[in-house]
Amino acid sequence: MKILVIADEESKYLWDFFEKSKVEGIDLIISCGDLDPRYLSFLVTLANVPVLYVHGNHDKKYAQVPPEGCTCIEDEIFVYQGVRILGLGGSMRYKPGPHQYTEREMKWRVRRLGFQLFKKRGFDILVAHSPAYQLNDGRDLPHQGFRVFRTLMEKYHPKYFLHGHVHMSYGRQHKRYDKYMDTHIINAFERCIIDTDDENPQEHIR
């Protein structure tokens, strides 16, 4: 299954110059947050494939203008074509506002997923806004990743961990691809394409 993964910055290639051929072969679109909800509505309408999303720390507007026709997967394991996709959006709490969590609060969210994780026997893809702690994250509090994401990868060994939040334009230290144990980590900044059947995604990520 081919998945278009997006985050943080609307792609002019898709939004300003959209052509159906640009999403040909795409089976699913996943947003890792901090995108205009109208952008997601645009993609679900014109690409004619499901769009799943989690919230970024700048997605306050979603409460008033939710992306029409899209599916929020916060705090659930969504199964699509047999692929189990777990959604945990938001960033480290650094000021008052929605979609921000302390490490303890994120751990509590994960703990509440216990029955779903047992029933679904784990998950294949972790979708978050923030990265995991010391895996392509930043050292400042707003961009610091969550330790519990590492715990999830260590326990359930998902094939992919998709995140945004740390823009690749910030500097060379933020990579498109990384790996932790068995999990391929993808920074979804702007857009990239992954294939769930790809055994060597680091060679094909684009």
ABEGO torsion letter per residue (X at the ends): XBBBBBBGBBBAAAAABBBAAAABGBABBBBAEGBBAAAAAAAAAAAGBBBBBBBBAAAAAAAABBBBGBBBABGBBBBBGGBBBBBBBEBBBABBEBGBBBAAAAAAAAAAAAAAAAAAGEBABBBBABBBBGBGBBABAAABBBAAAAAAAAAAGBABBBBBGBBAAAEAABBABBBBEABBBBBABGBBBBBAABABAAAABX
